[in-house]
Amino acid sequence: MEQRVKDMLALLLSAPAASVAILAALAFPGGAGAAVWLGGKAWQAGLPAAWHLKVDGRERSWSKPESGGFGVAAALGVGISVVMLGGWFLLGSKYLDRELIRGMLEPYGLLNPWVYLAVFLWWVLFNSVMEEYLFRWFIFSKIEGLVGGRLAVPLTGLAFTSHHTLAMLVLFPWWANLLASLGIFTGGCVWSWTYLRYRSIWPAYLSHAIVDVTMFAVGGYILFG
């Protein structure tokens, strides 16, 4: 029972952090929002490691991919990307207001191609790793300890989707947010399954990075095309 209580407390302290950080950044463009966002990122990075080492008393690990899985993960990333591109060309390119999206992102400097490139590199090389570290390793492992691996897959997918859905409320109409959220939930479940199957964040990260490259390619077309 003690371990279950610790797992639930860990979830309460970790799962909402991403949502708080991104909502603050969107609600307060500038210094205050950036400070909360950076604090949230530091919390997401520090809490899981500190909990793993100090509370759970476990050894350091860099999630060595001993069981492989990179080929499967890459194929899954490409498959999700194909669906994303299909959704954009069938629906997004016709019904989304590109000028509205540009206006929403302009205060963050994202209409500058160099800023956009910097954000792209940061997102793919750092943010995606941090999301796998937080959601697929720490949050998944805590949910798995409570309900088992199979149920942890969709529950972690829901946790992963929630803060993305909140962020997209300011960018997209409800129907586009719903479709995007379903896609994110699918991706979250796929990457959670990948972690469950291979017990390393790195195959899931590869798949996640492929999808993020596709996402930024579509975003670049919207902003600069």
C-alpha positions in Angstrom: 0.0 0.0 0.0 2.8 2.4 0.8 4.2 2.0 -2.7 0.8 2.7 -4.2 0.4 5.9 -2.2 3.9 7.0 -3.3 3.0 6.3 -7.0 -0.3 8.3 -6.7 1.6 11.2 -5.1 4.2 11.1 -7.8 1.5 11.3 -10.5 -0.2 14.2 -8.8 3.1 16.1 -8.6 4.2 15.3 -12.2 1.3 14.9 -14.6 -0.2 18.4 -14.3 3.2 20.1 -14.7 3.3 20.2 -18.4 -0.2 21.7 -18.6 0.6 24.4 -16.1 3.8 25.4 -17.9 2.2 25.6 -21.4 -1.0 27.4 -20.2 1.1 30.0 -18.4 3.2 30.6 -21.6 0.1 31.0 -23.7 -1.8 33.2 -21.2 1.1 35.5 -20.4 3.3 36.0 -23.5 6.5 37.6 -22.2 8.5 37.5 -19.0 5.9 36.1 -16.5 4.7 33.3 -18.8 8.2 32.4 -19.8 9.4 32.2 -16.2 6.5 29.9 -15.3 7.2 27.8 -18.4 10.9 27.5 -17.6 10.0 26.6 -14.1 7.6 23.9 -15.3 10.3 22.5 -17.6 12.8 22.4 -14.7 10.2 20.6 -12.6 9.4 18.1 -15.3 13.2 17.4 -15.6 14.1 17.3 -12.0 11.2 15.7 -10.2 11.2 12.3 -11.9 15.0 11.9 -11.4 14.9 13.0 -7.8 11.9 10.7 -7.1 13.5 7.8 -8.8 16.7 8.2 -6.8 15.6 9.5 -3.5 12.0 8.3 -2.9 12.1 5.0 -4.8 15.8 4.4 -4.0 16.7 3.1 -7.4 19.8 3.3 -9.5 20.6 5.8 -12.2 19.8 4.7 -15.7 19.8 6.2 -19.2 17.1 3.7 -20.4 19.5 1.5 -22.4 17.7 0.1 -25.4 18.7 -3.5 -24.8 15.7 -5.0 -26.7 15.9 -2.9 -29.9 12.7 -1.8 -31.4 14.0 1.0 -33.5 12.8 -0.4 -36.8 9.2 -0.9 -35.5 9.3 2.5 -33.9 10.4 4.2 -37.1 7.7 2.5 -39.1 5.1 3.6 -36.5 6.4 7.2 -36.7 6.2 7.2 -40.5 2.7 5.7 -40.4 1.4 8.4 -38.0 3.1 11.0 -40.2 1.3 9.8 -43.3 -2.0 10.1 -41.5 -1.1 13.6 -40.3 -0.3 14.7 -43.8 -3.5 13.2 -45.1 -5.5 15.0 -42.5 -3.8 18.3 -43.4 -4.4 18.0 -47.1 -7.9 16.7 -46.8 -9.2 19.1 -44.1 -6.6 21.5 -42.6 -5.6 23.1 -45.8 -9.2 23.8 -46.7 -10.8 24.8 -43.4 -8.1 26.2 -41.1 -7.6 30.0 -41.1 -3.9 30.3 -41.8 -3.9 34.1 -41.1 -5.5 33.5 -37.7 -2.9 30.9 -36.8 -0.1 33.3 -38.0 -1.6 36.1 -35.8 -1.7 33.8 -32.8 2.0 32.8 -33.2 3.3 36.2 -34.1 3.8 37.4 -30.5 6.1 34.5 -29.9 8.4 35.4 -32.8 7.5 32.3 -34.8 7.0 34.2 -38.0 10.8 34.7 -38.1 12.2 31.7 -39.9 15.3 31.6 -37.8 13.3 31.6 -34.6 11.1 28.9 -36.0 14.1 26.8 -36.9 15.5 27.2 -33.4 12.2 26.1 -31.9 12.1 23.2 -34.3 15.6 22.0 -33.2 14.8 22.5 -29.6 11.5 20.7 -29.9 12.9 17.6 -31.7 16.2 17.3 -29.9 15.2 18.2 -26.4 11.5 18.6 -25.8 10.6 15.2 -27.4 13.2 13.5 -25.2 11.8 15.2 -22.1 8.2 14.2 -23.0 9.3 10.5 -23.4 11.3 10.8 -20.1 8.3 12.3 -18.3 5.3 10.5 -19.8 6.6 7.2 -21.2 9.1 6.5 -18.4 8.0 8.2 -15.2 4.3 8.6 -15.5 3.8 5.3 -17.4 5.8 3.4 -14.7 3.7 5.0 -11.9 0.4 4.2 -13.6 1.6 0.7 -14.5 2.4 0.1 -10.8 -1.2 1.0 -10.0 -3.2 -0.6 -12.7 -0.9 -2.8 -14.8 0.8 -2.3 -18.2 -2.1 -2.8 -20.5 -4.4 -0.2 -18.9 -1.4 2.1 -18.4 -1.0 2.5 -22.2 -4.3 4.4 -22.7 -4.2 6.2 -19.4 -0.7 7.5 -20.1 -2.0 8.5 -23.6 -4.7 10.5 -22.0 -2.2 12.3 -19.7 -0.1 13.0 -22.7 -3.0 14.4 -24.7 -4.4 16.7 -22.0 -1.9 19.4 -22.1 -1.6 19.4 -25.9 -5.4 19.8 -26.1 -5.3 22.8 -23.7 -2.6 24.4 -25.7 -4.5 24.0 -29.0 -7.6 25.7 -27.7 -6.1 29.1 -28.6 -5.0 28.0 -32.1 -7.6 25.8 -33.6 -11.4 25.6 -33.8 -13.0 22.9 -31.7 -13.3 20.3 -34.6 -9.6 20.7 -35.5 -8.6 20.5 -31.8 -10.7 17.3 -31.5 -9.1 15.7 -34.5 -5.6 16.7 -33.5 -6.3 15.5 -29.9 -7.4 12.1 -31.3 -4.2 11.9 -33.3 -2.1 12.9 -30.2 -3.9 10.3 -28.1 -3.1 7.7 -30.8 0.5 8.7 -30.8 0.7 8.7 -27.0 -0.8 5.2 -26.9 1.6 4.0 -29.6 4.6 5.3 -27.8 3.4 4.0 -24.4 3.0 0.6 -26.0 6.5 0.9 -27.5 7.9 1.6 -24.0 5.9 -1.3 -22.6 7.2 -3.6 -25.3 10.9 -2.5 -25.4 11.4 -0.9 -21.9 13.4 2.0 -23.2 12.4 5.5 -24.1 14.7 5.7 -27.1 12.6 3.7 -29.7 9.6 5.7 -28.6 11.6 8.9 -28.9 12.6 8.0 -32.5 9.0 7.6 -33.5 8.0 10.7 -31.7 10.8 12.7 -33.4 9.7 11.6 -36.8 6.2 12.8 -36.1 7.4 16.1 -34.7 9.5 16.7 -37.9 6.3 16.2 -39.9 4.4 18.5 -37.6 6.9 21.3 -38.0 7.0 20.8 -41.8 3.2 21.4 -41.9 3.6 24.3 -39.5 6.3 25.8 -41.7 4.0 25.5 -44.7 1.2 27.3 -42.8 3.5 30.1 -41.6 5.8 30.6 -44.6 4.2 28.8 -47.5 
